[in-house]
Amino acid sequence: MTTPHAYVSPIPVRRAHLGDALASEWTKIRSVRSTMWTLGVMVLLMVGIGLGVAAIASASNAPMGEESALGFGFFGMLPASICVITLGVLTIASEYGTGMIRTTLTACPSRARVLTAKAIVFFLLVFTVTTVVAALVGAAQVALVDTAATPTAAEWLRATVGAGGYLAMLGLLSLAVGTIIRHSAGAITVMIGLLLLPLVVAMFMFSEALKSVQEFLFTYSIPSQMIALYSDAAPFGENGPAGWEPLLIVTGVTAVVLGGSFALLNTKDV
């Protein structure tokens, strides 16, 4: 009596790895409409506001001394950060809202791998887009404002790679907050509050007893950090951050919050 042969699948079977999760997350983020809308609006804000401010400065013929025109990039960077925050939150929180997170974790039971893949894909996408747009806008600003000083290589690097890295890190922080809160509207509200509230609160601190708190909020609020990114010297007090320091600060904060989101994701049910 012959023994029947066991069935062998023609499809090769192997263990899933991070590359599979990256491919899955890239397919998700490029196929949903929210990515195109948020990044599209972000590009329009960076280009429209950045060039608009540069055109006004050029028309005024006001002398800028030793300042380069690259600093005008801040005016487009600040509103663009709201788009990055929104996309960062939606990258993870929208899956909790639709219940898609259950399918994701069924296909890839390793929660750490899923969050790592989301973080890598999101960061690289936002960093690439914002760096390219910042470089194009910066070149146009320098060409428009001929009364400004010629930017140094360090200023160019901070206005392009630095600005792209800062916005990408801010979006990564939003992704981490979205992982913790698991609600799109709530996480976006928290992040916009973190973006704007410290500066607004500081503006209404008239008491002399709160002077040190006011100076701290003015110095370390996110809009102030964005301004400092374009400056070699601290724009808000002698001890304030300048140059690459704002990027280092937001990277440190993001690392801490992202670490907390990894821990929480592994302990809470979906």
C-alpha distance (Angstrom), angle and dihedral (degrees) to the residues before:
residue distance angle dihedral
M1 . . .
T2 3.83 . .
T3 3.76 122.7 .
P4 3.81 113.6 -128.3
H5 3.79 114.9 -118.7
A6 3.79 116.5 -108.0
Y7 3.79 115.6 -111.3
V8 3.79 114.2 -100.3
S9 3.80 117.8 -162.0
P10 3.81 114.3 -127.3
I11 3.82 87.9 -144.2
P12 3.81 110.8 88.4
V13 3.79 112.3 -117.3
R14 3.80 119.2 -145.4
R15 3.77 139.3 152.6
A16 3.79 116.3 -86.1
H17 3.80 116.6 -114.3
L18 3.80 140.2 -175.6
G19 3.81 91.7 -81.9
D20 3.80 90.2 63.3
A21 3.79 90.9 51.0
L22 3.80 90.8 48.4
A23 3.81 91.2 51.7
S24 3.80 90.3 49.3
E25 3.81 94.3 49.1
W26 3.81 92.1 45.9
T27 3.81 89.5 53.2
K28 3.80 90.1 50.6
I29 3.79 98.3 46.7
R30 3.81 95.4 46.4
S31 3.80 95.1 44.8
V32 3.82 100.6 51.9
R33 3.80 120.4 86.7
S34 3.79 94.9 -133.2
T35 3.81 90.7 69.4
M36 3.78 93.9 54.7
W37 3.81 93.4 44.2
T38 3.80 97.5 46.6
L39 3.80 95.8 42.9
G40 3.80 91.0 42.4
V41 3.80 92.5 53.1
M42 3.81 89.9 44.1
V43 3.82 90.9 55.4
L44 3.81 91.6 47.3
L45 3.80 91.7 51.1
M46 3.80 94.4 47.7
V47 3.80 92.9 47.0
G48 3.81 99.2 37.4
I49 3.79 99.0 44.2
G50 3.80 95.2 35.5
L51 3.80 93.7 52.4
G52 3.80 92.6 39.0
V53 3.81 93.0 56.2
A54 3.81 90.8 45.0
A55 3.82 91.2 50.6
I56 3.82 91.2 51.4
A57 3.81 91.1 49.3
S58 3.80 90.4 48.4
A59 3.81 92.8 49.9
S60 3.82 91.8 50.2
N61 3.82 92.8 54.3
A62 3.80 87.9 -149.3
P63 3.83 113.4 165.3
M64 3.81 113.0 -113.1
G65 3.79 98.5 -167.2
E66 3.80 112.0 -155.9
E67 3.82 94.3 -13.4
S68 3.80 119.5 109.3
A69 3.79 124.7 -140.1
L70 3.82 91.6 -115.1
G71 3.80 89.8 86.1
F72 3.79 88.9 72.4
G73 3.79 86.9 73.1
F74 3.82 87.9 80.5
F75 3.82 91.6 71.9
G76 3.79 91.7 62.2
M77 3.80 94.6 35.6
L78 3.82 95.0 60.6
P79 3.84 98.7 57.8
A80 3.81 90.3 36.6
S81 3.81 88.4 60.1
I82 3.81 89.5 67.2
C83 3.82 89.1 60.6
V84 3.81 91.1 48.9
I85 3.81 90.8 48.7
T86 3.80 90.7 51.1
L87 3.80 93.4 49.4
G88 3.80 92.0 46.5
V89 3.80 92.3 54.3
L90 3.81 94.2 43.8
T91 3.82 92.0 51.0
I92 3.81 89.4 73.7
A93 3.82 109.4 7.7
S94 3.81 94.9 56.4
E95 3.82 89.0 62.2
Y96 3.79 89.8 56.2
G97 3.80 90.1 49.0
T98 3.80 94.2 52.4
G99 3.80 96.6 35.5
M100 3.81 90.3 -118.6
I101 3.79 89.0 126.3
R102 3.83 89.0 76.3
T103 3.80 90.7 58.1
T104 3.80 90.8 45.9
L105 3.80 93.3 52.1
T106 3.81 91.9 44.0
A107 3.80 90.1 55.3
C108 3.81 91.3 42.9
P109 3.82 111.6 23.7
S110 3.81 92.1 -175.9
R111 3.79 101.8 93.9
A112 3.79 93.0 -172.1
R113 3.81 89.7 55.8
V114 3.81 91.6 50.8
L115 3.80 93.7 50.8
T116 3.81 92.0 43.3
A117 3.81 90.7 52.6
K118 3.81 92.1 48.2
A119 3.80 91.3 48.9
I120 3.82 94.4 48.6
V121 3.81 95.5 45.9
F122 3.80 93.1 44.8
F123 3.80 94.8 46.6
L124 3.80 95.0 47.9
L125 3.81 92.8 46.7
V126 3.81 95.9 49.1
F127 3.80 93.9 39.7
T128 3.81 92.5 51.9
V129 3.81 95.7 46.5
T130 3.81 96.3 43.9
T131 3.81 94.2 44.6
V132 3.80 92.9 51.4
V133 3.81 93.2 45.5
A134 3.81 92.1 45.5
A135 3.81 90.0 51.9
L136 3.81 92.8 50.6
V137 3.81 93.2 45.6
G138 3.80 91.4 45.8
A139 3.80 91.9 52.5
A140 3.81 90.6 50.3
Q141 3.82 92.1 47.8
V142 3.81 92.5 51.4
A143 3.81 89.8 49.2
L144 3.82 93.1 48.6
V145 3.81 99.9 45.5
D146 3.80 104.0 56.2
T147 3.82 93.0 166.5
A148 3.81 91.9 68.1
A149 3.79 126.5 90.5
T150 3.79 120.3 -94.6
P151 3.83 109.0 -95.4
T152 3.78 118.4 -116.0
A153 3.81 123.2 -129.5
A154 3.82 89.6 -104.9
E155 3.82 91.0 53.4
W156 3.80 90.9 49.6
L157 3.79 91.1 50.3
R158 3.82 93.6 50.6
A159 3.82 93.1 43.9
T160 3.81 91.6 53.3
V161 3.81 114.2 22.0
G162 3.80 92.1 23.7
A163 3.80 94.4 49.3
G164 3.81 91.6 45.0
G165 3.78 91.6 48.5
Y166 3.80 92.8 47.8
L167 3.81 94.3 51.5
A168 3.80 91.7 43.8
M169 3.82 90.8 51.2
L170 3.79 90.9 47.6
G171 3.80 88.6 52.2
L172 3.81 90.4 47.8
L173 3.81 88.6 52.7
S174 3.81 87.7 52.7
L175 3.81 90.3 51.1
A176 3.81 89.3 52.8
V177 3.81 91.8 49.2
G178 3.81 89.7 47.8
T179 3.81 89.1 53.0
I180 3.81 90.8 52.7
I181 3.81 98.5 43.1
R182 3.85 96.5 34.2
H183 3.80 92.4 -157.9
S184 3.80 122.0 101.3
A185 3.81 99.9 -149.3
G186 3.79 93.4 41.8
A187 3.81 94.9 48.9
I188 3.83 93.3 45.4
T189 3.81 89.7 50.1
V190 3.80 91.4 50.6
M191 3.81 92.2 49.6
I192 3.80 95.4 46.5
G193 3.80 87.8 48.7
L194 3.81 89.1 51.9
L195 3.80 89.1 49.1
L196 3.81 98.9 49.5
L197 3.81 111.5 12.6
P198 3.84 100.4 74.6
L199 3.81 91.6 54.5
V200 3.80 93.2 45.0
V201 3.82 92.3 48.3
A202 3.80 91.4 48.7
M203 3.80 91.1 54.3
F204 3.81 90.4 61.9
M205 3.81 98.1 45.9
F206 3.80 99.4 108.0
S207 3.81 97.2 155.1
E208 3.80 116.4 105.9
A209 3.81 89.1 -140.4
L210 3.81 89.4 63.1
K211 3.80 94.5 47.8
S212 3.82 94.1 108.5
V213 3.81 91.7 48.0
Q214 3.80 90.5 48.8
E215 3.80 91.9 51.0
F216 3.81 90.9 48.8
L217 3.82 92.3 51.4
F218 3.80 92.3 45.8
T219 3.80 91.1 49.4
Y220 3.80 100.7 43.4
S221 3.81 103.2 32.3
I222 3.79 112.7 117.9
P223 3.86 96.0 -111.6
S224 3.82 89.5 51.6
Q225 3.80 90.3 49.1
M226 3.80 89.7 52.7
I227 3.81 90.3 53.1
A228 3.81 90.8 47.6
L229 3.80 90.1 53.7
Y230 3.80 89.4 68.7
S231 3.81 94.8 47.5
D232 3.83 132.6 79.7
A233 3.81 91.1 -156.1
A234 3.80 126.3 50.8
P235 3.83 105.6 -93.1
F236 3.81 93.9 -161.1
G237 3.79 110.3 48.6
E238 3.78 132.6 -35.6
N239 3.80 94.6 -82.7
G240 3.79 96.8 46.0
P241 3.81 123.5 112.3
A242 3.79 121.9 -94.2
G243 3.78 139.0 168.7
W244 3.81 112.0 9.0
E245 3.81 94.5 -9.2
P246 3.86 95.6 91.6
L247 3.82 89.2 56.0
L248 3.80 90.5 50.3
I249 3.81 90.9 49.7
V250 3.81 95.3 50.9
T251 3.82 89.9 44.4
G252 3.80 90.9 54.4
V253 3.81 93.5 47.5
T254 3.81 91.1 46.6
A255 3.81 91.9 50.1
V256 3.81 91.5 53.7
V257 3.82 95.3 46.8
L258 3.81 92.6 42.3
G259 3.80 89.5 51.9
G260 3.79 88.8 53.2
S261 3.80 90.9 49.8
F262 3.84 90.8 53.0
A263 3.81 90.5 51.6
L264 3.81 93.0 46.7
L265 3.80 93.8 46.2
N266 3.80 90.6 56.3
T267 3.82 94.4 49.2
K268 3.80 104.0 41.0
D269 3.79 127.1 72.2
V270 3.78 119.5 -120.9
